[in-house]
C-alpha cells in the first residue's frame, strides 16, 4: 500500500483481517491514519461518489464487452445498474443515428 500511495500519489489505507477470530486486524499506516482517511472519504460530496460509481459501471460494461467475465462476479444491484447504463448508451446511439 505504501508503494501504491507513492507511485500513484494517492492516499490509501489497508485493514487486513486474519482468519483467526481472536487476532487484531493489521492496519496500515496506523489505526489513527486509517480512521482519518476513512472519515475524509465519507465526507466526499455525493456528486463525486455518483460520478465515480458511473465510471466504475462503465468500466465493468466495457470489460464485459471485451470478453472478460466480470459480470459473473457482480451482485444483482450492480448488474441492474449496468443494465440501465447499457440501455442509456443504446438510446444515445439511436439518437446519434437519427441525427445522421
DSSP file (Angstrom, degrees, kcal/mol; ACC not computed):
  #  RESIDUE AA STRUCTURE BP1 BP2  ACC     N-H-->O    O-->H-N    N-H-->O    O-->H-N    TCO  KAPPA ALPHA  PHI   PSI    X-CA   Y-CA   Z-CA
    1    1 A X     >        0   0    0      0, 0.0     4,-2.5     0, 0.0     5,-0.2   0.000 360.0 360.0 360.0 -38.0    0.0    0.0    0.0
    2    2 A X  H  >  +     0   0    0      1,-0.2     4,-1.8     2,-0.2     5,-0.1   0.924 360.0  48.9 -59.9 -43.4    2.9    2.3    0.7
    3    3 A X  H  > S+     0   0    0      1,-0.2     4,-3.2     2,-0.2     5,-0.3   0.895 110.3  51.2 -64.7 -39.4    4.3    1.8   -2.8
    4    4 A X  H  > S+     0   0    0      1,-0.2     4,-2.7     2,-0.2     6,-0.3   0.913 108.9  50.4 -63.1 -42.5    0.8    2.4   -4.3
    5    5 A X  H  X>S+     0   0    0     -4,-2.5     5,-0.8     1,-0.2     4,-0.6   0.869 116.0  43.3 -64.3 -34.7    0.5    5.7   -2.4
    6    6 A X  H  <5S+     0   0    0     -4,-1.8    -2,-0.2    -5,-0.2    -1,-0.2   0.947 118.6  41.4 -74.6 -49.5    3.9    6.8   -3.6
    7    7 A X  H  <5S+     0   0    0     -4,-3.2    -2,-0.2     1,-0.2    -3,-0.2   0.893 125.6  34.2 -66.7 -41.3    3.6    5.7   -7.2
    8    8 A X  H  <5S-     0   0    0     -4,-2.7    -1,-0.2    -5,-0.3    -3,-0.2   0.492 100.4-129.5 -95.0  -4.5    0.0    6.9   -7.8
    9    9 A X  T  <5 +     0   0    0     -4,-0.6     2,-0.3    -5,-0.3    -3,-0.2   0.940  64.3 128.7  53.2  51.7    0.3    9.9   -5.5
   10   10 A X      < -     0   0    0     -5,-0.8     2,-0.4    -6,-0.3    -1,-0.2  -0.837  62.3-113.7-127.1 165.4   -2.9    8.9   -3.6
   11   11 A X        +     0   0    0     -2,-0.3     2,-0.3    -3,-0.1    -5,-0.0  -0.857  45.6 159.6 -98.4 139.5   -3.9    8.5    0.0
   12   12 A X        -     0   0    0     -2,-0.4     2,-0.3     2,-0.0    25,-0.1  -0.977  22.4-164.9-152.8 162.5   -4.7    4.9    1.0
   13   13 A X        -     0   0    0     -2,-0.3     2,-0.4    16,-0.1    16,-0.2  -0.948  10.2-147.5-143.5 165.1   -5.1    2.7    4.0
   14   14 A X  E     -A   28   0A   0     14,-2.4    14,-2.7    -2,-0.3     2,-0.5  -1.000   6.9-168.8-138.5 138.6   -5.3   -1.1    4.5
   15   15 A X  E     -A   27   0A   0     -2,-0.4     2,-0.6    12,-0.2    12,-0.2  -0.978  13.1-169.1-126.2 115.7   -7.1   -3.2    7.0
   16   16 A X  E     -A   26   0A   0     10,-3.2    10,-2.9    -2,-0.5     2,-0.4  -0.922   3.3-160.3-114.0 121.6   -6.1   -6.8    7.0
   17   17 A X        -     0   0    0     -2,-0.6     2,-0.2     8,-0.2     8,-0.1  -0.814  11.6-137.0-102.0 139.8   -8.1   -9.3    9.0
   18   18 A X        -     0   0    0     -2,-0.4     5,-0.1     2,-0.3     7,-0.0  -0.633  19.2-124.0 -89.4 150.0   -6.8  -12.7    9.9
   19   19 A X  S    S+     0   0    0     -2,-0.2     2,-0.8     2,-0.0    -1,-0.1   0.709  94.9  92.0 -65.4 -16.8   -8.9  -15.9    9.6
   20   20 A X  S >  S-     0   0    0      1,-0.2     3,-1.5     4,-0.1    -2,-0.3  -0.713  72.2-154.3 -78.5 111.9   -8.1  -16.3   13.3
   21   21 A X  T 3  S+     0   0    0     -2,-0.8    -1,-0.2     1,-0.3    -2,-0.0   0.686  87.3  59.3 -66.2 -19.2  -11.0  -14.5   15.0
   22   22 A X  T 3  S+     0   0    0      2,-0.1    -1,-0.3    -3,-0.0     2,-0.1   0.652  87.9  91.7 -83.9 -14.9   -9.1  -13.8   18.2
   23   23 A X  S <  S-     0   0    0     -3,-1.5     2,-0.2    -5,-0.1    -5,-0.1  -0.427  78.3-115.7 -83.2 156.5   -6.4  -11.7   16.5
   24   24 A X        -     0   0    0     -2,-0.1    -1,-0.1     1,-0.1    -4,-0.1  -0.601  37.0-101.5 -85.3 148.3   -6.5   -8.0   16.0
   25   25 A X        -     0   0    0     -2,-0.2     2,-0.5    -8,-0.1    -8,-0.2  -0.364  29.9-122.3 -68.0 150.4   -6.6   -6.6   12.4
   26   26 A X  E     -A   16   0A   0    -10,-2.9   -10,-3.2    -2,-0.0     2,-0.4  -0.846  32.8-165.8 -92.9 128.5   -3.4   -5.3   10.9
   27   27 A X  E     -A   15   0A   0     -2,-0.5     2,-0.4   -12,-0.2   -12,-0.2  -0.947   9.4-128.0-123.1 134.2   -3.9   -1.6    9.9
   28   28 A X  E    S+A   14   0A   0    -14,-2.7   -14,-2.4    -2,-0.4     2,-0.1  -0.994  86.2   2.6-125.4 135.7   -1.6    0.5    7.7
   29   29 A X  S    S-     0   0    0     -2,-0.4     2,-0.3   -16,-0.2    -2,-0.1  -0.938 128.1 -58.4 -80.0 -30.0   -0.4    3.2    8.1
   30   30 A X     >  -     0   0    0      1,-0.1     4,-2.7    -2,-0.1     5,-0.2  -0.958  44.9 -97.4-163.1 169.3   -1.9    3.2   11.6
   31   31 A X  H  > S+     0   0    0     -2,-0.3     4,-2.5     2,-0.2     5,-0.2   0.944 125.9  45.6 -60.2 -46.3   -5.3    2.9   13.3
   32   32 A X  H  > S+     0   0    0      1,-0.2     4,-2.4     2,-0.2    -1,-0.2   0.906 113.1  50.2 -64.1 -41.7   -5.5    6.7   13.6
   33   33 A X  H  > S+     0   0    0      2,-0.2     4,-2.3     1,-0.2    -1,-0.2   0.904 112.2  47.0 -63.3 -42.0   -4.3    7.2   10.0
   34   34 A X  H  X S+     0   0    0     -4,-2.7     4,-2.6     2,-0.2     5,-0.2   0.915 112.0  50.1 -66.7 -42.7   -6.9    4.8    8.7
   35   35 A X  H  X S+     0   0    0     -4,-2.5     4,-2.2    -5,-0.2    -2,-0.2   0.911 111.5  49.0 -62.3 -41.6   -9.7    6.4   10.7
   36   36 A X  H  X S+     0   0    0     -4,-2.4     4,-2.2     2,-0.2    -2,-0.2   0.925 112.6  47.1 -63.6 -44.9   -8.8    9.8    9.5
   37   37 A X  H  X S+     0   0    0     -4,-2.3     4,-2.3     1,-0.2    -2,-0.2   0.911 112.6  49.1 -65.0 -42.2   -8.7    8.7    5.8
   38   38 A X  H  X S+     0   0    0     -4,-2.6     4,-2.1     2,-0.2    -1,-0.2   0.872 109.9  52.4 -65.8 -36.2  -12.0    6.9    6.1
   39   39 A X  H  X S+     0   0    0     -4,-2.2     4,-0.9    -5,-0.2    -1,-0.2   0.916 110.2  48.1 -64.1 -42.8  -13.6   10.0    7.7
   40   40 A X  H >< S+     0   0    0     -4,-2.2     3,-0.5     1,-0.2     4,-0.4   0.891 109.8  53.2 -63.8 -39.2  -12.3   12.1    4.8
   41   41 A X  H >< S+     0   0    0     -4,-2.3     3,-1.4     1,-0.2    -1,-0.2   0.905 105.4  53.6 -62.3 -41.7  -13.7    9.6    2.3
   42   42 A X  H 3< S+     0   0    0     -4,-2.1    -1,-0.2     1,-0.3    -2,-0.2   0.734 103.3  58.9 -66.4 -21.0  -17.1    9.7    4.0
   43   43 A X  T << S+     0   0    0     -4,-0.9    -1,-0.3    -3,-0.5    -2,-0.2   0.545  76.3 121.6 -84.9  -8.0  -17.1   13.5    3.6
   44   44 A X  S <  S-     0   0    0     -3,-1.4     5,-0.0    -4,-0.4    -3,-0.0  -0.251  76.9 -96.5 -55.7 140.9  -16.8   13.3   -0.2
   45   45 A X     >  -     0   0    0      1,-0.1     4,-1.9     3,-0.0     3,-0.3  -0.276  26.6-121.9 -60.0 145.6  -19.6   15.1   -1.9
   46   46 A X  H  > S+     0   0    0      1,-0.2     4,-2.3     2,-0.2     5,-0.2   0.839 111.0  59.5 -57.3 -35.0  -22.4   12.8   -3.1
   47   47 A X  H  > S+     0   0    0      1,-0.2     4,-2.7     2,-0.2    -1,-0.2   0.927 104.4  48.6 -62.4 -44.6  -21.9   14.0   -6.7
   48   48 A X  H  > S+     0   0    0     -3,-0.3     4,-2.6     1,-0.2    -1,-0.2   0.903 110.5  51.2 -63.7 -40.1  -18.3   12.8   -6.7
   49   49 A X  H  X S+     0   0    0     -4,-1.9     4,-2.1     1,-0.2    -1,-0.2   0.903 111.4  48.2 -61.6 -40.5  -19.3    9.4   -5.3
   50   50 A X  H  X S+     0   0    0     -4,-2.3     4,-2.4     2,-0.2    -2,-0.2   0.910 111.1  50.1 -66.7 -41.9  -22.0    9.1   -8.0
   51   51 A X  H  X S+     0   0    0     -4,-2.7     4,-2.2     1,-0.2    -2,-0.2   0.916 111.3  48.6 -62.1 -43.2  -19.5   10.1  -10.8
   52   52 A X  H  X S+     0   0    0     -4,-2.6     4,-2.2     1,-0.2    -1,-0.2   0.884 110.1  52.0 -63.9 -38.3  -17.0    7.5   -9.5
   53   53 A X  H  X S+     0   0    0     -4,-2.1     4,-2.5     2,-0.2    -2,-0.2   0.917 108.9  50.1 -63.7 -43.1  -19.8    4.9   -9.4
   54   54 A X  H  X S+     0   0    0     -4,-2.4     4,-2.5     1,-0.2    -2,-0.2   0.898 109.7  51.1 -62.6 -40.3  -20.7    5.7  -13.0
   55   55 A X  H  X S+     0   0    0     -4,-2.2     4,-2.2     2,-0.2    -1,-0.2   0.911 110.4  49.2 -63.1 -41.8  -17.1    5.4  -14.1
   56   56 A X  H  X S+     0   0    0     -4,-2.2     4,-2.4     2,-0.2    -2,-0.2   0.922 110.9  49.6 -63.0 -43.7  -16.8    2.0  -12.4
   57   57 A X  H  X S+     0   0    0     -4,-2.5     4,-2.5     1,-0.2    -2,-0.2   0.897 110.3  50.3 -63.8 -40.2  -20.0    0.8  -14.1
   58   58 A X  H  X S+     0   0    0     -4,-2.5     4,-2.7     2,-0.2     5,-0.2   0.908 109.6  51.5 -62.8 -40.9  -18.8    1.9  -17.5
   59   59 A X  H  X S+     0   0    0     -4,-2.2     4,-2.5     1,-0.2    -2,-0.2   0.928 110.9  47.6 -61.4 -44.6  -15.5    0.1  -16.9
   60   60 A X  H  X S+     0   0    0     -4,-2.4     4,-2.2     2,-0.2    -2,-0.2   0.903 111.7  51.3 -62.1 -41.0  -17.4   -3.1  -16.0
   61   61 A X  H  X S+     0   0    0     -4,-2.5     4,-2.3     1,-0.2    -2,-0.2   0.942 113.3  43.0 -62.0 -48.6  -19.6   -2.7  -19.1
   62   62 A X  H  X S+     0   0    0     -4,-2.7     4,-1.5     2,-0.2    -1,-0.2   0.847 112.2  53.4 -70.1 -33.3  -16.7   -2.3  -21.4
   63   63 A X  H  <>S+     0   0    0     -4,-2.5     5,-2.2    -5,-0.2    -1,-0.2   0.911 110.3  48.4 -64.5 -40.4  -14.7   -5.1  -19.8
   64   64 A X  H ><5S+     0   0    0     -4,-2.2     3,-1.7     1,-0.2    -2,-0.2   0.914 110.1  50.5 -64.7 -42.8  -17.7   -7.4  -20.3
   65   65 A X  H 3<5S+     0   0    0     -4,-2.3    -1,-0.2     1,-0.3    -2,-0.2   0.796 104.7  60.2 -64.5 -27.0  -18.0   -6.3  -23.9
   66   66 A X  T 3<5S-     0   0    0     -4,-1.5    -1,-0.3    -5,-0.2    -2,-0.2   0.406 126.7 -99.1 -81.7   2.8  -14.3   -7.1  -24.3
   67   67 A X  T < 5S+     0   0    0     -3,-1.7     2,-0.2     1,-0.3    -3,-0.2   0.403  77.9 137.6  98.6  -3.4  -14.9  -10.7  -23.3
   68   68 A X      < -     0   0    0     -5,-2.2     2,-0.9    -6,-0.2     3,-0.4  -0.560  56.7-131.7 -77.0 144.0  -13.9  -10.5  -19.7
   69   69 A X    >   +     0   0    0     -2,-0.2     3,-0.5     1,-0.2     4,-0.3  -0.245  63.1 130.4 -90.7  47.1  -16.2  -12.4  -17.4
   70   70 A X  G >   +     0   0    0     -2,-0.9     3,-1.3     1,-0.2     4,-0.2   0.812  60.0  65.1 -71.3 -31.9  -16.5   -9.6  -14.9
   71   71 A X  G >  S+     0   0    0     -3,-0.4     3,-1.4     1,-0.3    -1,-0.2   0.784  89.3  66.7 -67.1 -26.6  -20.4   -9.6  -14.7
   72   72 A X  G <  S+     0   0    0     -3,-0.5    -1,-0.3     1,-0.3    -2,-0.2   0.768 100.9  50.3 -64.9 -23.9  -20.5  -13.1  -13.1
   73   73 A X  G <  S+     0   0    0     -3,-1.3    -1,-0.3    -4,-0.3     2,-0.2   0.432  93.0  98.1 -93.9   1.0  -18.8  -11.7  -10.0
   74   74 A X  S <  S-     0   0    0     -3,-1.4     2,-0.1    -4,-0.2    -3,-0.0  -0.573  71.2-121.8 -92.0 152.8  -21.3   -8.7   -9.6
   75   75 A X     >  -     0   0    0     -2,-0.2     4,-2.4     1,-0.1     5,-0.2  -0.327  34.0 -97.5 -84.3 174.2  -24.3   -8.6   -7.3
   76   76 A X  H  > S+     0   0    0      1,-0.2     4,-2.5     2,-0.2     5,-0.2   0.878 122.0  52.6 -62.4 -41.1  -27.9   -8.0   -8.5
   77   77 A X  H  > S+     0   0    0      1,-0.2     4,-2.0     2,-0.2    -1,-0.2   0.927 111.3  46.5 -62.4 -44.8  -27.9   -4.3   -7.7
   78   78 A X  H  > S+     0   0    0      1,-0.2     4,-2.4     2,-0.2    -2,-0.2   0.910 111.6  51.6 -63.1 -42.4  -24.7   -3.8   -9.7
   79   79 A X  H  X S+     0   0    0     -4,-2.4     4,-2.5     1,-0.2    -2,-0.2   0.899 108.4  51.4 -62.5 -40.4  -26.0   -5.8  -12.6
   80   80 A X  H  X S+     0   0    0     -4,-2.5     4,-2.2     2,-0.2    -1,-0.2   0.909 110.4  49.0 -62.2 -41.3  -29.2   -3.7  -12.7
   81   81 A X  H  X S+     0   0    0     -4,-2.0     4,-2.1     2,-0.2    -2,-0.2   0.888 110.8  49.4 -66.6 -38.5  -27.2   -0.5  -12.8
   82   82 A X  H  X S+     0   0    0     -4,-2.4     4,-2.5     2,-0.2    -1,-0.2   0.895 109.3  53.8 -65.2 -39.1  -25.0   -1.8  -15.6
   83   83 A X  H  X S+     0   0    0     -4,-2.5     4,-2.4     2,-0.2    -2,-0.2   0.914 108.7  48.1 -60.3 -43.6  -28.2   -2.8  -17.4
   84   84 A X  H  X S+     0   0    0     -4,-2.2     4,-2.4     1,-0.2    -1,-0.2   0.886 110.9  51.7 -63.4 -39.0  -29.5    0.7  -17.1
   85   85 A X  H  X S+     0   0    0     -4,-2.1     4,-2.3     2,-0.2    -2,-0.2   0.905 109.2  49.7 -64.6 -42.0  -26.2    2.1  -18.3
   86   86 A X  H  X S+     0   0    0     -4,-2.5     4,-2.5     2,-0.2    -2,-0.2   0.923 110.8  50.2 -62.2 -44.7  -26.4   -0.2  -21.4
   87   87 A X  H  X S+     0   0    0     -4,-2.4     4,-2.2     1,-0.2    -2,-0.2   0.912 110.4  49.7 -60.7 -42.3  -29.9    1.0  -22.1
   88   88 A X  H  X S+     0   0    0     -4,-2.4     4,-2.3     1,-0.2    -1,-0.2   0.904 110.7  49.8 -63.4 -41.6  -28.9    4.6  -21.8
   89   89 A X  H  X S+     0   0    0     -4,-2.3     4,-2.3     2,-0.2    -1,-0.2   0.897 109.7  51.2 -64.4 -40.0  -26.0    4.0  -24.2
   90   90 A X  H  X S+     0   0    0     -4,-2.5     4,-2.5     2,-0.2    -2,-0.2   0.896 109.8  49.9 -64.1 -39.6  -28.2    2.3  -26.7
   91   91 A X  H  X S+     0   0    0     -4,-2.2     4,-2.3     2,-0.2    -2,-0.2   0.909 110.2  50.6 -64.3 -41.2  -30.6    5.3  -26.5
   92   92 A X  H  X S+     0   0    0     -4,-2.3     4,-2.1     2,-0.2    -2,-0.2   0.895 110.4  49.6 -62.7 -39.8  -27.7    7.7  -27.1
   93   93 A X  H  X S+     0   0    0     -4,-2.3     4,-2.5     2,-0.2    -2,-0.2   0.926 109.5  51.3 -64.8 -44.7  -26.6    5.6  -30.1
   94   94 A X  H  X S+     0   0    0     -4,-2.5     4,-2.3     1,-0.2    -2,-0.2   0.898 109.4  50.8 -59.5 -40.9  -30.1    5.6  -31.6
   95   95 A X  H  X S+     0   0    0     -4,-2.3     4,-2.0     2,-0.2    -1,-0.2   0.904 110.7  48.7 -63.2 -41.4  -30.3    9.4  -31.2
   96   96 A X  H  X S+     0   0    0     -4,-2.1     4,-2.1     2,-0.2    -2,-0.2   0.901 111.0  49.8 -65.3 -41.0  -27.0    9.8  -33.0
   97   97 A X  H  < S+     0   0    0     -4,-2.5    -2,-0.2     1,-0.2    -1,-0.2   0.910 109.9  51.4 -63.7 -42.1  -28.1    7.6  -35.8
   98   98 A X  H  < S+     0   0    0     -4,-2.3    -1,-0.2     1,-0.2    -2,-0.2   0.891 109.6  49.8 -62.9 -39.7  -31.3    9.6  -36.1
   99   99 A X  H  <        0   0    0     -4,-2.0    -1,-0.2     1,-0.3    -2,-0.2   0.890 360.0 360.0 -66.0 -39.4  -29.3   12.8  -36.4
  100  100 A X     <        0   0    0     -4,-2.1    -1,-0.3    -5,-0.2    -2,-0.2   0.502 360.0 360.0 -71.2 360.0  -27.1   11.4  -39.0
